Amino acid sequence: MASEAVLELTDANFDTEVVNSDQPVLVDFWAEWCQPCRMLGPTIDELATEYQGKVKVGKVDTDNNRDTAVKYGIQSIPTVMLFQNGEVVKKFVGLQPKPVFSEELDKVSG
């Protein structure tokens, strides 16, 4: 399962934790049955640890939180979105290497 640094995001807490966050938030939309999502998991855990205190990192299980997935137009997973000031500033679709995320996180984490 995810590292302790990774937030479990749900339909119920998404606005509070992501949209209204004063920090940038990296959100991984995933599902248990998705093999590429599972392969991305360790990268998300590492990013959460490395950027702790500068960027929030969370995961949305799209099977259990369909409202949020639909709201953000998730059509394929894994999809990772970077939010800043409640807005999507970057969207990554498919399995990506860690440096792709790090480059974007460095831009928003000061």
C-alpha positions in Angstrom: 0.0 0.0 0.0 1.0 3.6 -0.3 3.5 5.3 1.9 2.3 7.2 5.0 3.2 10.4 3.1 0.6 9.7 0.5 -3.0 11.0 1.2 -6.0 8.8 0.5 -8.2 11.1 -1.5 -11.9 10.5 -1.8 -15.0 12.2 -3.3 -15.7 13.4 0.3 -12.3 15.0 1.0 -11.0 16.0 -2.5 -12.1 19.7 -2.3 -10.7 20.1 1.2 -7.4 18.4 0.5 -6.8 19.4 -3.1 -8.9 22.3 -4.4 -8.6 24.4 -1.2 -5.0 23.4 -0.4 -2.5 26.2 0.1 0.2 23.8 -1.2 0.5 22.3 -4.7 -1.0 18.8 -4.8 0.0 15.9 -7.0 -2.9 13.5 -7.5 -2.6 10.0 -8.8 -5.9 8.6 -10.3 -5.6 4.8 -10.2 -7.4 1.5 -9.7 -6.4 -1.7 -8.0 -6.7 -3.8 -11.2 -4.6 -1.4 -13.3 -1.1 -2.9 -13.7 0.6 0.3 -14.9 -1.0 2.1 -11.9 0.6 -0.5 -9.6 4.0 0.0 -11.4 3.7 3.8 -10.8 2.9 3.4 -7.1 6.5 3.3 -5.8 7.3 6.4 -7.8 4.4 8.2 -6.2 5.5 7.1 -2.8 9.1 8.4 -3.4 7.8 11.7 -4.6 5.5 12.1 -1.5 8.5 11.5 0.8 10.9 13.7 -1.2 8.5 16.7 -1.5 6.9 16.3 2.0 6.2 19.8 3.4 6.4 21.4 -0.1 3.9 19.4 -2.1 1.0 17.2 -1.0 0.7 13.9 -2.8 -2.4 11.9 -2.9 -4.2 9.0 -4.7 -7.7 8.7 -5.9 -9.1 5.1 -6.4 -11.2 5.8 -9.4 -13.4 2.7 -8.8 -14.5 3.9 -5.4 -14.5 7.7 -6.1 -16.3 8.0 -9.5 -17.6 11.5 -9.0 -14.1 12.9 -8.7 -12.9 10.9 -11.6 -15.8 12.0 -13.8 -15.4 15.7 -12.7 -11.8 15.7 -13.9 -12.5 13.8 -17.1 -10.4 10.7 -16.2 -10.6 8.4 -19.2 -7.5 6.3 -18.8 -5.4 5.4 -15.8 -2.9 6.1 -14.5 -3.6 9.8 -14.9 -1.6 12.1 -12.6 -2.6 15.7 -12.2 -0.7 18.6 -10.6 -3.0 21.1 -8.9 -2.0 24.6 -7.8 -4.4 27.1 -6.2 -7.3 24.6 -7.0 -6.5 24.5 -10.7 -5.0 21.7 -12.8 -1.6 23.0 -14.0 -0.2 19.8 -15.5 -1.7 16.5 -16.5 0.3 13.3 -17.1 -1.5 10.3 -18.8 0.0 6.8 -18.7 3.1 5.5 -16.9 5.8 8.2 -16.7 9.3 8.1 -15.3 10.0 9.9 -12.0 12.1 12.7 -13.5 9.1 13.9 -15.5 7.2 14.5 -12.3 10.2 15.9 -10.4 10.7 18.5 -13.1 7.2 19.8 -12.7 7.2 19.6 -8.9 10.4 21.6 -8.7 8.7 24.4 -10.6 5.8 24.7 -8.2 7.5 23.8 -4.9 9.8 26.8 -4.9 
